[in-house]
Amino acid sequence: MAAQATFKSIKAVIPLLDRVLVQRFKPETRTATGVLLPTSATNSPLPEATVIAVGPGAPNKEGQVVPTNVKAGDRVLLPGWGGNSIKVGEEEYYLFRDSEILAKIQE
């Protein structure tokens, strides 16, 4: 993983090109019946995230800008690991390329 950047406000982070800023869902620390889960059971990041901000898109070979496939507020499916970590206060966000996002989740 790349070096972690720290910011005071998430509004200070504006993704460029085809980058997508997401916040992963936090793993549950308790089961539905109230049993407390050990940290070893919740260490791996969940593959679902909420899109916070997106870049305008990246140019293709002809120089035309291809917009990103997701928009702010979308729920997405991410690879298990990867992305560049950004810390804002106690919250952690990640920057992914649009092409690294596996799917958009529609309910």
C-alpha distances in whole Angstrom, upper triangle without the diagonal:
4,7,8,12,15,18,21,22,20,23,22,19,20,18,20,21,19,16,17,16,16,16,16,19,19,20,24,25,28,30,33,35,34,32,29,26,24,21,20,21,19,16,14,14,17,16,19,18,20,20,21,21,21,21,25,24,23,26,27,29,32,31,31,28,27,26,24,25,24,25,24,25,25,23,21,19,15,14,13,9,7,8,7,8,11,14,17,20,19,17,14,13,11,12,12,15,18,18,15,17,19,22,24,26,29,32
4,6,9,13,16,19,20,19,21,20,17,18,16,17,19,18,15,16,15,16,17,17,21,21,23,26,27,31,33,35,38,36,35,32,29,27,24,23,24,22,19,18,16,19,19,21,19,21,20,20,20,20,20,23,22,22,25,26,28,31,29,30,27,26,26,23,25,24,25,24,25,25,24,22,21,17,16,16,12,9,8,6,7,10,13,16,19,18,17,14,13,11,11,12,14,18,19,16,18,21,24,25,27,31,33
4,7,10,13,17,18,17,20,18,16,18,17,18,20,20,17,18,16,17,17,18,21,21,23,27,27,31,33,36,38,36,35,32,29,28,24,24,25,23,20,19,18,21,21,22,21,22,21,21,21,21,21,24,24,24,27,29,31,33,31,32,29,28,27,25,27,26,26,25,26,26,26,24,23,20,19,18,15,12,11,8,8,9,11,14,16,17,16,13,13,12,12,14,17,20,22,19,21,24,26,27,29,33,35
4,7,10,14,15,14,17,15,14,16,16,18,20,20,16,16,14,15,15,16,19,19,21,24,25,28,31,34,36,34,33,30,27,26,22,23,24,21,18,18,16,19,20,21,19,20,19,18,18,19,20,23,24,24,27,29,32,34,32,32,29,28,27,24,26,24,24,22,24,24,24,22,22,19,19,18,15,12,11,7,5,6,7,11,13,13,12,10,10,10,11,14,17,20,22,19,20,23,25,26,27,31,33
4,7,11,12,12,14,12,11,14,14,16,19,19,16,16,13,15,15,17,20,20,23,26,26,30,33,35,38,35,35,32,30,28,25,26,27,24,21,21,19,21,21,22,19,20,18,17,17,18,18,22,22,23,26,29,31,33,31,31,28,27,26,23,25,24,23,21,23,24,24,23,23,20,21,20,17,15,12,9,7,5,6,9,11,13,12,10,10,10,11,14,17,20,22,20,21,24,26,26,28,31,33
4,7,9,10,13,11,10,14,15,17,21,21,18,17,14,15,15,17,19,19,22,25,26,29,32,34,37,34,34,31,29,28,24,26,27,24,21,22,20,22,23,22,20,20,19,16,17,19,19,23,24,25,29,31,34,36,33,33,29,29,27,25,27,25,24,21,22,24,24,24,24,22,23,22,20,18,15,12,9,6,5,6,8,10,10,9,10,12,13,17,20,22,25,23,23,26,28,27,29,31,33
4,6,7,9,7,8,12,14,17,20,21,17,17,14,15,15,17,20,20,23,26,27,30,33,35,37,35,35,32,31,30,27,28,29,26,24,24,21,23,24,23,20,19,18,15,15,17,18,22,23,25,28,31,34,36,32,32,29,29,26,24,26,24,22,20,21,23,23,24,25,23,24,24,22,20,17,14,11,8,6,5,7,10,10,10,11,13,14,17,20,22,25,24,24,27,28,27,28,31,32
4,7,9,8,10,14,16,19,23,23,20,19,16,17,16,19,21,21,24,26,27,30,33,35,37,34,35,32,31,31,28,30,30,27,25,26,23,25,26,25,21,20,19,16,16,19,20,23,26,27,31,34,37,38,35,34,31,31,28,26,28,25,23,20,21,24,24,25,27,25,27,27,25,23,20,17,14,11,9,6,6,10,11,12,13,15,17,20,23,25,28,27,26,29,30,29,30,32,33
4,5,6,8,11,14,17,21,21,18,17,13,14,14,17,19,20,23,26,27,30,32,33,36,34,35,32,31,31,28,30,31,27,26,26,23,24,24,23,19,17,16,13,13,16,18,21,23,25,29,32,35,36,33,32,28,28,25,23,25,22,20,17,18,21,22,23,25,24,26,26,24,22,19,17,14,11,9,6,8,11,10,12,12,14,15,19,21,23,26,25,24,27,28,26,27,29,30
4,5,6,9,11,15,18,18,15,13,10,11,11,14,17,18,21,24,25,28,31,32,35,33,34,31,30,30,27,29,29,25,24,24,20,21,21,19,16,14,12,9,10,13,14,18,20,22,26,29,32,33,30,29,25,25,22,20,21,19,16,13,15,17,18,19,21,20,23,23,22,20,16,14,12,9,9,6,9,12,9,10,9,11,12,16,18,19,23,21,21,24,24,22,23,25,27
4,5,7,10,14,17,18,15,14,11,13,14,17,19,21,25,27,29,31,34,35,38,36,37,34,33,34,31,33,32,29,28,27,24,24,24,22,18,15,13,10,9,12,13,16,19,21,25,28,31,32,29,27,24,24,21,19,21,18,16,13,15,18,19,20,23,22,25,26,24,22,19,17,16,12,12,10,13,15,13,14,12,14,14,17,19,20,23,23,22,25,25,23,24,26,27
4,6,10,13,16,18,15,14,12,14,15,19,21,23,26,29,30,33,36,37,40,38,39,36,35,35,32,33,33,30,28,28,25,25,25,24,20,18,16,12,11,13,13,16,19,21,24,27,30,31,28,27,24,24,21,20,23,20,18,15,18,20,22,22,25,23,25,26,24,22,18,16,15,11,12,10,13,16,14,14,13,14,14,17,19,20,24,23,23,26,27,25,27,28,30
4,6,9,13,14,11,11,8,11,13,16,19,21,25,27,29,32,34,36,39,37,37,35,33,33,30,31,31,28,26,25,22,23,22,21,17,15,13,10,8,10,10,14,16,18,21,24,27,28,25,24,21,21,19,17,19,17,15,13,16,18,19,19,21,20,22,23,21,19,15,13,12,9,11,10,13,16,14,13,10,11,10,13,15,16,20,19,19,23,23,22,24,26,28
4,7,10,11,9,9,8,12,14,18,21,23,26,29,31,34,36,37,41,39,40,37,36,36,32,34,33,30,28,27,23,24,23,21,18,16,12,10,7,8,7,10,12,14,18,21,24,25,22,21,17,18,15,14,17,15,13,12,15,17,19,19,21,20,22,24,22,19,15,14,14,12,14,14,17,19,17,15,12,12,10,13,13,14,18,18,18,22,22,21,23,25,27
4,7,8,5,6,7,10,14,17,20,22,25,29,31,34,36,37,40,39,39,37,35,35,32,32,32,29,27,25,22,22,20,19,16,15,11,10,7,6,5,8,10,11,15,18,21,22,19,18,15,15,13,11,14,13,12,12,15,16,17,17,19,17,19,21,20,16,13,12,13,12,15,15,19,20,17,15,12,11,8,10,10,11,14,15,15,19,19,19,21,23,26
4,6,6,8,10,14,17,20,23,26,29,32,34,37,39,40,43,42,42,40,38,38,35,35,35,32,30,28,24,25,23,22,19,18,14,13,10,8,5,7,8,8,12,15,18,19,16,15,12,13,11,11,14,14,14,14,18,18,20,19,21,19,21,23,21,18,14,13,15,15,18,18,22,24,21,19,15,13,10,11,10,11,14,15,16,20,21,20,23,25,28
4,6,9,12,15,19,21,24,27,30,33,36,39,40,41,45,44,44,42,39,39,36,36,36,33,31,29,25,25,23,22,20,19,15,15,12,8,5,6,5,5,8,11,14,15,13,12,9,9,9,9,12,13,14,15,18,18,20,19,20,19,20,23,21,18,15,15,17,17,21,22,25,27,24,21,18,15,12,11,9,9,12,14,15,18,19,19,23,25,28
4,7,10,13,17,19,22,25,27,31,33,36,37,38,42,41,41,39,37,37,34,34,33,30,29,26,23,22,20,19,17,16,13,14,11,7,5,7,4,5,9,11,14,16,14,13,10,8,7,6,9,10,11,13,16,15,17,15,17,15,17,20,19,16,13,14,16,17,20,22,25,26,23,20,16,14,10,8,6,5,8,10,11,14,15,16,19,21,25
4,7,10,13,15,19,22,24,28,30,33,34,36,39,38,38,36,34,34,31,31,30,27,25,23,20,20,17,17,14,14,11,11,9,6,5,8,8,9,12,15,18,20,17,17,13,12,10,8,11,10,11,12,15,14,16,14,15,13,15,18,16,13,10,10,13,13,17,18,22,22,19,16,13,10,6,6,4,6,9,10,10,14,15,15,18,21,24
4,6,10,12,15,18,21,24,27,30,31,32,36,35,35,33,31,31,28,29,28,25,23,21,17,17,15,14,11,10,7,8,6,4,6,10,10,12,15,17,21,23,20,19,15,14,11,8,10,8,9,9,11,11,12,11,12,11,14,16,15,13,10,10,12,12,15,16,20,20,17,14,10,8,5,5,6,6,10,10,9,12,13,13,15,18,21
4,7,10,13,16,19,22,25,28,29,30,34,32,33,31,29,29,26,27,26,22,21,19,16,16,14,13,10,9,6,5,5,6,9,12,13,15,19,21,24,26,24,22,19,17,15,12,13,11,10,9,11,11,12,11,13,12,14,16,15,13,9,9,10,9,12,12,16,16,13,11,7,6,5,7,9,10,13,12,11,14,15,14,16,19,21
4,6,10,12,15,18,21,24,25,26,30,29,29,27,25,26,23,24,23,19,18,17,13,12,11,9,6,5,4,5,7,9,12,15,16,18,22,24,27,29,27,25,22,20,17,13,14,11,10,9,9,9,9,9,11,10,12,14,13,12,9,10,10,10,12,12,16,15,11,9,6,5,6,8,11,11,14,12,10,13,13,12,14,16,18
4,7,9,12,15,18,21,22,23,27,25,26,24,22,22,20,21,20,16,16,15,11,10,11,9,5,5,7,7,10,12,15,19,20,22,26,27,31,33,31,29,25,23,21,17,17,14,13,11,10,11,10,10,11,11,13,13,13,13,11,11,10,10,10,11,13,12,8,7,5,6,9,11,14,14,17,15,13,15,15,14,14,17,18
4,6,9,12,15,18,19,21,24,23,23,21,19,19,17,18,17,13,13,11,7,7,7,6,4,6,9,10,13,15,18,21,22,24,27,29,32,34,32,31,27,25,22,19,18,15,15,14,12,12,10,9,9,9,11,11,11,12,11,12,11,12,12,14,15,13,10,8,7,8,11,12,15,15,17,14,12,14,14,14,13,16,18
4,6,9,12,15,16,17,20,19,20,18,16,18,16,17,15,12,12,11,8,6,8,6,5,7,11,12,16,18,21,24,25,27,31,32,35,37,36,34,30,28,25,21,20,17,17,15,13,13,10,10,11,11,13,12,14,15,15,16,14,15,15,16,17,14,11,10,10,11,15,15,18,18,20,17,15,16,15,14,13,16,16
4,6,9,12,14,15,18,17,17,15,13,14,12,14,13,9,10,10,8,7,10,9,9,11,14,15,19,21,24,27,28,30,34,35,38,40,39,37,34,31,28,25,24,21,21,18,16,16,14,14,14,14,15,13,14,16,16,17,15,15,15,15,16,13,10,10,11,13,17,18,21,22,23,20,18,19,19,18,17,19,19
4,6,9,11,13,16,14,14,12,10,11,10,11,9,6,8,8,7,7,10,10,11,14,17,19,22,24,27,30,31,32,36,37,40,42,41,40,36,34,31,27,26,23,23,22,19,19,15,16,15,14,16,13,15,17,18,19,17,18,18,19,19,16,14,13,15,16,19,20,23,24,25,21,19,19,19,19,18,20,20
4,6,7,9,12,11,11,9,8,10,10,12,10,7,11,11,11,10,13,13,14,16,20,21,25,27,30,33,34,36,39,40,44,46,44,43,39,37,34,30,29,26,26,24,21,21,18,18,17,18,19,17,18,21,22,23,21,22,20,21,21,17,16,16,18,19,23,23,27,27,28,25,23,22,22,22,19,21,20
4,7,10,12,9,8,6,5,8,8,11,9,7,10,12,13,13,16,16,17,19,23,24,27,30,33,36,37,39,42,43,46,49,47,46,42,40,37,33,32,29,29,27,24,24,21,22,21,21,22,19,20,23,24,25,22,23,21,22,21,17,17,17,19,21,25,26,29,30,31,28,26,26,26,25,23,25,24
4,7,8,5,5,4,5,9,11,13,11,10,14,15,16,15,18,18,20,21,25,26,30,32,36,39,39,41,45,46,49,51,50,48,45,42,39,36,34,31,31,29,26,26,23,23,23,23,24,21,23,26,27,28,26,26,25,25,24,21,20,21,23,25,28,29,32,32,33,30,28,28,27,27,24,26,24
4,5,5,5,7,7,11,13,14,11,11,15,16,17,16,19,18,20,22,26,28,31,33,37,40,40,42,46,46,49,52,50,49,45,43,40,36,34,31,32,30,27,26,23,23,22,23,24,22,24,27,28,30,28,29,27,28,27,24,23,23,25,26,30,30,33,33,34,31,28,27,27,26,23,25,23
4,6,8,10,11,15,17,18,15,15,19,19,19,18,20,19,21,23,27,28,32,34,38,40,41,43,47,47,51,53,51,49,46,43,40,37,34,32,32,30,26,26,23,24,23,25,26,24,26,29,30,32,30,31,29,30,29,26,24,25,27,28,31,32,34,34,35,32,29,28,27,26,23,24,22
4,6,9,11,15,17,19,16,17,20,22,22,21,23,23,25,26,30,32,35,38,41,44,44,47,50,51,54,56,55,53,50,47,44,40,38,35,35,33,30,30,26,28,27,28,29,27,29,32,33,35,33,33,32,32,31,28,27,28,30,31,35,35,38,38,38,35,33,32,31,30,27,28,25
4,6,9,13,15,17,15,15,19,21,21,20,23,23,24,26,29,30,34,37,40,43,44,46,50,51,54,56,55,53,49,47,44,40,38,35,35,33,30,30,27,28,27,28,29,26,28,31,32,33,31,31,30,30,28,25,25,26,28,30,33,34,37,37,38,35,33,32,31,31,28,29,27
4,6,10,13,14,12,13,17,19,20,19,23,23,25,27,30,31,35,38,41,44,44,46,50,51,54,56,55,53,50,47,44,41,39,36,36,34,31,31,28,28,27,28,28,25,27,30,31,33,30,31,30,30,29,25,25,26,28,30,33,34,37,37,38,35,33,32,31,31,29,30,28
4,7,9,12,10,11,14,17,18,18,21,22,23,25,29,30,33,36,39,42,43,44,48,49,52,54,53,52,48,46,43,39,38,35,35,33,30,30,27,27,26,26,27,23,25,28,29,30,27,28,26,27,26,22,22,23,25,27,31,32,35,36,36,33,31,31,31,31,28,30,29
4,7,8,6,7,11,13,15,15,19,19,21,24,27,28,32,34,37,40,40,42,46,46,49,52,50,49,46,43,41,37,36,33,33,31,29,28,25,25,23,23,23,20,22,25,26,27,25,26,25,26,25,21,21,21,23,25,28,29,32,33,34,30,28,28,28,29,26,29,28
4,5,6,7,9,12,15,16,19,21,22,25,28,29,32,34,37,41,41,42,46,46,49,52,51,49,46,44,41,38,37,34,35,33,31,30,27,26,25,24,23,20,21,24,25,26,24,25,24,26,25,21,21,21,23,25,28,29,32,33,34,30,29,29,29,30,28,31,30
4,5,5,6,10,12,14,17,19,20,23,26,27,30,32,34,38,38,39,43,44,46,49,47,47,43,41,39,35,34,32,32,30,29,28,25,24,23,21,21,17,18,21,22,23,20,22,21,22,21,18,18,17,20,21,25,26,29,31,31,27,27,27,28,28,27,30,29
4,6,5,8,12,14,17,19,21,24,27,28,31,32,35,38,38,39,42,43,45,48,47,46,43,41,39,35,34,32,33,31,30,29,26,25,22,21,20,16,17,20,22,23,21,23,22,24,24,20,20,19,21,22,25,26,29,30,30,27,26,26,27,28,27,30,30
4,6,8,11,12,15,17,19,22,25,27,30,31,34,37,37,38,41,42,45,48,46,45,42,40,38,34,32,30,31,30,28,27,23,22,20,19,18,15,16,20,22,23,22,24,23,25,25,21,20,19,21,22,25,25,28,29,29,26,24,24,25,26,24,27,27
4,6,8,9,12,14,16,19,22,23,26,28,31,34,34,35,39,40,42,45,44,43,39,37,35,31,30,27,28,26,25,24,20,20,18,17,17,13,14,17,19,20,18,20,19,21,21,18,17,16,17,18,22,22,25,26,27,23,22,22,23,23,22,25,25
4,6,9,12,15,16,19,22,23,25,27,29,33,32,33,37,38,40,43,42,41,38,36,34,30,29,27,28,26,25,24,21,20,18,16,15,12,12,15,17,18,16,18,18,20,20,17,16,14,16,16,20,20,24,25,25,22,21,21,23,24,23,26,27
4,7,9,12,14,17,20,21,24,25,27,31,30,31,34,35,37,40,39,38,35,33,31,27,26,24,26,24,23,22,19,17,15,13,12,8,9,12,14,16,15,17,18,20,21,18,16,14,15,15,18,18,21,22,22,18,18,18,19,21,20,24,24
4,6,9,10,13,16,17,20,21,24,27,26,28,31,32,35,37,36,35,32,29,27,24,23,21,22,21,20,18,15,14,12,10,10,7,7,10,12,14,12,15,15,18,19,16,14,11,12,12,15,15,18,19,19,16,15,15,16,18,17,21,22
4,6,8,11,14,16,19,20,23,26,26,27,31,31,34,37,36,34,31,28,26,22,21,19,20,19,17,16,12,11,9,8,9,7,9,12,13,16,15,17,17,19,21,18,15,13,13,13,15,15,18,18,19,15,13,13,14,15,14,17,18
4,7,10,13,16,18,18,21,24,23,24,28,28,31,34,33,31,28,25,23,19,18,16,18,17,16,14,10,8,5,5,6,6,8,11,12,15,15,17,18,20,22,20,17,14,13,12,14,13,15,15,15,12,10,9,10,12,11,15,16
4,7,10,13,16,16,20,22,22,24,27,28,31,33,32,30,27,24,22,18,16,14,15,14,13,10,7,6,5,6,9,9,12,13,13,16,15,17,18,19,21,19,16,14,12,12,14,13,15,15,16,13,10,10,10,9,9,12,13
4,7,9,12,13,17,20,20,22,26,27,30,32,30,29,25,23,20,16,15,12,12,11,10,8,6,5,7,7,10,11,12,13,12,14,13,14,16,16,19,17,13,12,10,9,11,11,14,13,15,13,10,11,11,10,10,13,14
4,6,9,11,15,18,18,21,25,26,30,31,30,27,24,22,18,15,14,10,10,8,6,6,5,6,9,10,14,15,16,16,14,15,15,15,16,16,18,17,13,12,10,10,12,12,14,13,16,15,11,13,12,10,10,12,13
4,6,8,11,14,15,18,21,23,27,28,26,24,20,18,15,12,11,8,7,5,5,5,6,7,10,11,14,16,16,16,13,14,14,14,16,16,18,18,14,13,10,10,10,10,12,11,14,13,11,13,12,10,11,13,15
4,7,11,14,15,18,22,24,28,29,27,25,21,19,16,13,14,10,8,5,6,8,10,11,14,14,17,19,18,17,14,14,14,12,14,13,16,16,13,12,9,10,10,12,13,13,17,16,14,17,16,14,15,16,18
4,7,10,12,15,19,21,25,26,23,21,17,16,13,11,12,9,7,5,8,10,12,13,16,15,18,20,20,18,14,14,14,13,15,14,18,19,15,14,11,11,9,11,12,11,15,15,14,17,16,15,16,18,20
4,7,8,11,15,17,21,22,19,18,14,13,9,7,9,8,6,7,10,11,13,13,15,15,18,20,20,17,14,14,15,15,17,17,21,22,18,17,13,12,9,10,10,9,12,13,12,16,15,14,16,18,21
4,6,8,12,15,18,19,16,15,11,11,8,7,10,10,9,10,14,14,16,16,18,17,19,22,21,18,15,15,17,16,19,19,23,24,21,19,15,13,10,11,9,9,13,14,14,17,18,17,20,21,24
4,7,10,13,16,17,14,12,8,8,6,7,10,11,10,12,16,16,18,18,20,20,22,25,24,21,18,18,20,20,23,23,26,28,24,23,19,17,14,14,12,11,14,16,16,19,19,18,21,22,25
4,7,9,13,14,11,10,6,5,4,5,9,10,11,14,17,16,19,17,19,19,20,24,23,20,17,18,20,20,24,24,28,29,26,23,20,17,14,13,10,8,11,14,14,17,17,17,20,22,25
4,7,10,11,9,8,5,6,7,8,11,13,15,17,20,19,21,20,21,20,21,24,23,20,17,18,21,21,25,26,30,31,28,25,21,19,15,13,10,9,11,14,15,18,19,19,23,25,28
4,7,8,5,5,4,6,9,11,14,16,18,20,24,23,25,23,24,23,24,27,26,23,21,21,25,25,29,30,33,35,31,29,25,22,19,17,13,13,13,17,18,21,22,22,26,27,31
4,5,5,6,6,7,10,12,14,18,20,22,26,24,26,24,24,23,24,28,27,24,22,23,26,27,31,32,36,37,34,31,27,24,21,18,14,14,13,17,18,20,21,22,26,28,31
4,5,8,10,10,14,16,18,21,23,26,29,28,29,27,27,26,27,30,29,26,25,26,29,30,34,35,39,40,37,34,30,27,23,21,17,17,16,19,21,23,24,26,29,31,35
4,6,9,10,14,17,19,22,24,27,30,29,31,29,30,29,29,33,32,29,27,28,32,32,36,37,41,42,39,36,32,29,26,24,20,19,18,22,24,25,26,27,31,32,36
4,6,9,12,15,18,21,22,25,28,27,29,28,29,28,29,32,31,28,26,26,29,30,33,34,38,39,36,34,30,27,24,22,18,18,18,21,23,25,26,26,30,31,35
4,6,10,13,15,18,19,22,26,25,27,25,27,26,28,31,31,28,25,26,29,29,33,33,37,38,35,33,29,26,23,21,18,16,17,20,21,24,24,24,28,29,32
4,6,9,12,15,16,19,22,21,24,22,24,24,25,28,28,25,22,23,26,26,29,30,34,35,31,29,25,23,19,18,15,13,14,18,19,21,21,21,25,26,29
4,7,9,12,14,17,20,18,21,19,21,21,22,26,25,23,21,22,25,25,29,29,33,34,30,28,24,22,18,16,13,11,12,15,16,18,18,18,21,22,26
4,7,9,10,13,16,15,18,17,19,19,21,24,24,22,19,21,23,23,26,27,30,31,27,25,22,19,16,15,12,9,11,15,14,16,16,15,19,20,23
4,6,8,11,14,12,14,13,15,15,17,21,21,19,16,18,20,20,23,24,28,28,24,22,18,16,13,11,9,6,9,11,10,13,13,12,15,17,20
4,7,11,12,10,12,11,13,14,16,20,20,19,17,19,21,22,25,25,29,29,25,23,19,17,15,12,11,7,9,11,9,11,10,9,12,14,17
4,7,9,7,9,8,11,12,16,19,19,18,16,18,19,20,22,22,26,26,22,20,16,15,13,12,11,8,10,12,9,11,9,7,10,12,15
4,6,6,9,10,14,15,18,21,21,20,17,19,19,19,21,21,24,24,21,19,16,15,14,13,13,10,14,15,12,14,13,10,12,13,16
4,6,9,11,14,15,19,21,21,20,17,18,18,17,19,18,21,21,17,17,14,14,13,14,14,13,16,16,14,16,14,12,13,14,16
4,7,9,13,15,19,20,21,21,18,19,19,18,19,18,21,21,17,17,14,15,15,15,17,15,18,18,14,16,14,11,11,11,13
4,6,10,12,16,18,19,19,17,19,19,19,21,20,23,22,19,18,15,15,15,14,15,13,15,15,12,13,10,7,7,8,11
4,7,10,14,15,17,17,16,18,18,19,20,20,23,21,18,17,14,14,15,14,15,13,15,14,11,11,9,6,5,7,9
4,6,10,12,14,14,14,16,17,18,20,21,23,22,18,16,14,13,13,11,13,11,12,11,7,7,6,4,5,9,11
4,7,9,12,13,13,16,17,19,21,22,25,23,19,17,15,13,14,12,13,12,12,10,6,5,5,6,7,11,13
4,6,8,9,9,13,14,16,18,20,23,21,18,15,13,11,11,9,11,10,10,7,5,6,7,9,11,14,17
4,6,7,9,13,14,17,20,22,25,23,20,16,15,12,12,10,11,12,11,7,7,7,10,12,14,18,20
4,7,10,13,14,17,19,22,24,21,19,16,14,12,14,12,14,15,15,11,11,10,13,15,16,20,21
4,7,10,11,14,17,20,22,20,18,14,13,11,12,11,13,15,14,11,11,12,15,17,18,22,24
4,7,9,12,15,18,21,20,17,13,12,9,9,8,10,13,13,9,11,12,15,17,19,23,25
4,6,10,13,16,19,18,15,12,9,6,5,5,8,11,12,9,10,13,15,17,19,22,25
4,7,10,13,16,16,14,10,8,5,5,7,10,13,14,12,13,16,19,20,22,25,27
4,7,10,13,12,10,7,6,5,7,9,13,16,17,15,15,18,20,21,22,25,27
4,7,10,10,8,6,5,6,8,11,14,17,19,17,17,21,22,22,23,26,28
4,6,7,6,5,6,9,11,15,18,20,23,20,20,23,24,24,25,28,29
4,6,5,6,8,11,13,17,20,22,25,23,22,25,26,25,25,28,29
4,6,8,11,14,17,20,23,25,28,26,25,28,28,27,28,30,31
4,7,10,14,17,20,24,25,28,25,24,27,27,26,26,29,29
4,7,10,14,17,20,22,24,22,21,23,23,23,23,25,26
4,7,10,13,17,19,21,19,18,20,21,21,21,24,25
4,7,10,14,15,18,15,15,17,18,18,19,21,23
4,6,10,12,14,12,12,15,16,16,18,21,23
4,7,9,12,10,11,14,16,16,18,21,24
4,6,8,6,7,11,13,14,16,20,23
4,5,5,7,11,13,14,17,20,23
4,5,6,9,10,11,15,17,21
4,6,8,10,12,15,18,22
4,6,9,12,15,18,21
4,6,8,11,14,18
4,7,10,13,16
4,6,9,13
4,6,10
4,7
4
